[in-house]
Amino acid sequence: MGDDIPAGVRGLKFATLVAKPSCGPPLAELGAELNTVEPPKGDYIRRAA
C-alpha cells in the first residue's frame, strides 16, 4: 500500500474543537479533498477566540 491511497478521494469532515485540525490535514496532505461541515453559527472554538 502506498502513501497515495487517499489521492482523489472526496470526503466530509464533521468534527469540532481538537479533532477538526488534527484529523483533516494528514488526509489532505496525502491527496484527499475534504470539505468541512459546521453548525450554522460556525465552530465553537472559532467563536471562543
Contacts in CASP RR format, 6 or more apart in sequence:
PFRMAT RR
TARGET T0000
AUTHOR 0000-0000-0000
METHOD contacts of the structure
MODEL  1
MGDDIPAGVRGLKFATLVAKPSCGPPLAELGAELNTVEPPKGDYIRRAA
3 30 0 8 1.000
4 30 0 8 1.000
4 31 0 8 1.000
5 30 0 8 1.000
6 27 0 8 1.000
6 30 0 8 1.000
6 31 0 8 1.000
6 32 0 8 1.000
7 30 0 8 1.000
7 31 0 8 1.000
7 32 0 8 1.000
8 31 0 8 1.000
8 32 0 8 1.000
8 33 0 8 1.000
9 27 0 8 1.000
9 31 0 8 1.000
9 32 0 8 1.000
9 33 0 8 1.000
10 32 0 8 1.000
10 33 0 8 1.000
10 34 0 8 1.000
10 35 0 8 1.000
11 32 0 8 1.000
11 33 0 8 1.000
11 34 0 8 1.000
11 35 0 8 1.000
12 34 0 8 1.000
12 35 0 8 1.000
12 36 0 8 1.000
12 37 0 8 1.000
13 20 0 8 1.000
13 23 0 8 1.000
13 24 0 8 1.000
13 34 0 8 1.000
13 35 0 8 1.000
13 36 0 8 1.000
13 37 0 8 1.000
14 37 0 8 1.000
15 23 0 8 1.000
15 24 0 8 1.000
15 36 0 8 1.000
16 38 0 8 1.000
16 43 0 8 1.000
16 44 0 8 1.000
16 45 0 8 1.000
17 43 0 8 1.000
17 44 0 8 1.000
17 45 0 8 1.000
20 36 0 8 1.000
20 43 0 8 1.000
20 45 0 8 1.000
24 34 0 8 1.000
27 34 0 8 1.000
28 34 0 8 1.000
41 47 0 8 1.000
END
